[in-house]
Amino acid sequence: MSSAPARPEPASGGGAGVVPRHVAIIMDGNGRWAKKRMLPRVAGHRKGADAVRAAVRTAGELGIEALTLYAFSSENWRRPADEISDLMGLLRHYLRSEIDELDANGVRFRIIGDHSRLESDLVRMLEEASERTAHNRGLTLVIALNYGAQDELVRVARSLAADAKAGLLDPAAIDAEVFESRLDTQGLPPLDLLIRTSGETRLSNFLLWQAAYAELMFVDTLWPDFNGDALRDAVAAYGRRERRYGGL
């Protein structure tokens, strides 16, 4: 019989002043930010890139171990081609302009999702950034690209089924720990805090397994306006929550 999912431990025992080890953000609201200012959507995405810089810097200052950002979902391919092109261009620009500073600050860059579908030059840039920073020991910056949690879970299930069929894995030995070891996020701290900006209150196929015991926080701020102070406020609010993991 497989074991029950292991409960993650609170980041530092709970209480005021506690910093979450792993924070994930659904960066929502770029388009609405631009529309409010009668600007093209790409202007919102460009301003959103500034918010990424602020979040990464602040996360490092706070001592957060991992910051996972939902940059491009597997459903975002349904957007207009010119918007997708703009998003990929911004990602290229971010990598070119930020990788030196990320590396100098000890940030480890990591990708989750099936990034192989992206254009070949961008795939190469992403993999070079990951390899270059692999041995850094500061903040782990995780970018979710062409990521969908349901797809991730299906890929894990297929992997386990293939190994069981080949006689490499006893199906009875499959438990939560084995399953988690094949998730895109394997090796990262348990997810403590998941934030979504722009007032939407859904997870949109993001980190569904990992969010099982995470604290969820939905804020009205549009992503381009989510600055370092906003992240500090969210972390402070997290520290005031009591995490019981189903206990009393």
N, C-alpha and C positions, 0 to 999 in steps of 0.2 A: 504494500500500500504506500502511495507517495505521501510525503509529509506535507503539513500545512505550510503556507507561505510564511517565511521568516519575517518577523516584525523588525523593521529598522529601529535602531536606538535613536532617541532624541539627540540632536546635534551636540549639546553639552549638558544634558540633564534637564533642559527646559527652564523657562523663566526669563525675566528681563535681562537684556544684554546678550542673549544667546544668538549666535550667528549661524544661519543654516549652512551646512556643508555644500549642498548642491541646490542651486536655484535654476529654474527654467522659466523662460518668458515667451509667450505668444505675442509677437510684436505686431499689434493690430492698430489700424487707424491711419496709415499713411495717405490713403486715397481721400479719406474724409478731411484730413488736415489740409490737403491741397485744395479740395473743393471749397472749403470754407473761405479760402483766400483767393478763389477764382484762378487757381494755378493748375497746370497739367499734373497728372498723377505722378509723373516722374519726379516732380519737385518735392512731393511728399516722401518718395523713396530716398531722395538725396538727403533730405533733412533727417529721415529715419536713420541713415548711416551715421550721422553725427550722434544720434542717441545711442547707437551701438558703441561708439567710442567711449561715451560717458559711462555706459553700463559696465564695460570691460574695466575701465580705470577704477570705478568705484568698487566693483566687486573685488578687485585686487587689494584695494585699500582696506576693505572690511574683513579680509581674510577668508572670503568664500573660496572653497576649493574648486568647484566646477560651476560654470555658467553655460547653460544650454539655450541657444536661441533658435526659434522656429523661423528660418529664413525663407524656405520655399517648400511648400507641401507637394505631395504627389498629386493633389487635386488642382494645384495652381497652373498646371499645363492648360487648363480650360480658359485661362485669361487671354486677352488679345495678344497676338504675336509681338506687336511692337512693345507692349508692356513687359513681356517676358524678356525681350531683347534688352530693354532698359535695365531690368533687374540684374541680368547676367553681366551687363557692362559695369554696373555699380559694384558687383562682387569682384570683378577683375580689378577695378580701381582700388577697392578696399585692400585686396591682397597686395597689390603693388605698393600702396602707400603706407600700409600698416605693419607688414610682416617684420620689418627691421625693428620697429619699436616693440612689437609683441615679443620677439625673440630676446631683445635686450632686457626686457622686464621679466624674463623667465616664464612667459606664458606658453603653455602647450596647446597647440592648435589641433583640433580633431573634427572629423566629419562623421555624421551618422546619416543613414538613408542611402539610397542607390544613386550616388553621384555619377556613376558611369554613363548615364543617359545624357549628361551635359556635353557641351562641345569639347572636343579633344584638348584644345589649348587650355581651357578652364579646368578640366580634369587634371591635366599635368600641373597646373599652378596649385591646385588644392593639395595634390599628393606631395608636391615639393614642400609646401608650407608645413604639412603634417610631418614629413620626414625631418625637415630642418629643426623643428621644435620638439621632437619626440622625447628628448632627454631633459627638457626643462622641468623644473620642480615647483613652479609657481601655480597660478590659476590655470585650470584647464578650460579653454574656450571651445565649446562644442557647437558647431553649426549644423543644423538639420537641413539637408538639401535633398529635394525629391524624396522627402520622408513622409511616411504615413504609418501610424501605429498598427493599423490592421494588417497592412502589408508586412510590417516587421514581425508580427505574431505568426502570420502564415509562413513566412520564410523560416522561422524557428521551428514550427511544427513540421514543415517539410524536411528540414535538416535532421530532426530527431527521428522522423519516420524512415528516412533513407538509411540512417545508421542502424536502426532497429531491424529493418529488412535485411541489411547486409550482415547481421549478426554481431555488429560492433557495440551494440547497446541493448541491455535488457530493459524492455518497456517498463517493468516493475520498478526499475531504478530511477525513472524519470520523476523528479520532484521539482519544487519551485527553484531550488538552488541550481539544478541542472538546466532548467529552462532559462533562468536568468543569465547563465554563463554563455548563452548564445544570442542574447539580445545585442542590438547595436551599442547599447550603453554599458556592456560588460566592463568591469574594472573601474567604473565611476562610483562615487559615493551614492548611497540611496538618495532619491529625490526628496528633499525636505519641503520646498516651497515652489509652487507653480503660479506664476502671475500672468494674467491676460489684461492687456490694455484696451482702451476704447469703449468700455462699458458692456461688451459682449460677455455672456455668461455660459460659454460652452467650451469644451476642450478641443473640438475640431480635429479629432483623430491624431492627437499629440500625446505621446508618452502614456498610453492608456494603462499598460502594466505598471510602469514606474510610478504612476500617480496614485497607486492604491492607498498609500498611507501619507501622501503629501498633503500639506496645507495648501488650499486653493485660495487665491486672492484675485478678485476682479476689480479693476480700477477704471474710472471714467476717463482718465488722461489718455489722449491720443499718443501713439508711440513717438512721433517726432518731438513731443513735449515732455517725454519721460526722461528726466535728467538724473544726475547723480543724487540729488536730494530726494527725488521720488523713490529711487531704489533704497536709499537709507531709511526712508519712512516705511517702506514695505518690510524691510528687515526688522525694524523696530516693532512693527505690528506683529510680525511673526514671533518675536521674542515674548510677546504678551499672551500668546496662545498656549493652552495646555494640551499637550499631545498624549492621549491615553491609549491609542492603538487598540481600541476595543475593550480595554480594561476599565477599572474604576478610578 
